[in-house]
Amino acid sequence: MDFYRILAKARSNPGELDAGDIAVLLDPPDAAAQQELFQAAYRKKVELCGKRVHLRGLIEFSNICTRNCLYCGIRRDNDRVSRYTMSMDEIIRSAAAAGEFGYGSAVLQSGERNDRQFVDLVEEILLKIRELPYDLGITLSCGEQSLETYIRWRKAGARRYLLRIESASEKIFRAIHPADASFTGRKDALQRLKDAGFQTGSGVMIGLPGQSIADLAQDILFFRETDLDMIGMGPYLPQDETPLGKMFPDQGNAAEKRLELALRMIAVTRLVLPDVNIAATTALQAISPADGRERGILAGANVIMPNVGDVSRRKDYQLYNGKPALDENNSLIREKLIASLAAIGEQPGFNEAGDPQHFFNRIKKNERI
Ligand code: SF4
């Protein structure tokens, strides 16, 4: 049967998988085949980093955004959101919490702004984090910026950057963004991140209206062709206050089906790109609070991003419906995470940077060219 033949090829020669092969892997014929897929991907994850999960303390430091993505709860035109930017003190306290908790890394995430005040603010945050007595690997997720800005932030101490393309299909990208968003512009920004020396990450939403298995296979090829170091992807979750959420509200067990499809995307991505970091995102946990992220790890993901920001901010940073742990304090989040990883035979990689191996392989490969 095609599926098992291609799964064998994925184990031995993942570089030879084409779009057709990837589409077959994304659509296993039955539950047993799906389980084999997850197990094969999990074995690759264990080969990459053992039975450990890299942690990133997530700081959602501002929900002000100049963009209007049609799916996003903090889009510019959503006037039901109370807008905030954390004070410098609050941000640095949150970063220190990530260090104290032993997370080894922190992610600074915000809406997109390109004004000078914002660019300066991020640079100042990075410089202040460097003064903390922790060796924190910092990831930024602050949208599309100029090369000059990326270089400034890189020099100030950030070493990873996440910029999701959301779909590598131009047709779908256009359908979920307003007219002023440019597909080519997003791809160019990913190239600028690599030029600035960042460990570069991107990702997609899974189960978008009108998205096919063939589209998702193209997404994985895009990850490979763009030579990405990190992938962050999750099931699409409608948000009530957005145009897309209003047009396509969830019905029946659609969310559970998207969760399963997202797990298959994680597994196939792990097989195609064995040395990248893949996040088990919060969107998995939103659909299945008890075990969504853990199922992501067992499907081949190796990174989790527990929140370390102030609890009071969380309700104002809801990109989609059902954001989990809205009122849990950070110590409780940490305790629950340790317990839930132990339950699947995994442990947190405390005080480890958890850099993606792919980044170092990419740099070496480019030096040889
Ligand atoms: S997805 Fe990002 S850029 Fe788009 S509206 Fe939301 S925060 Fe802004």
Residues whose N, C-alpha, C, O or C-beta is under 5 A from the ligand:
A	BS01	SF4	C65 R67 N68 C69 C72 I74 R75 R76 S110 G111 E112
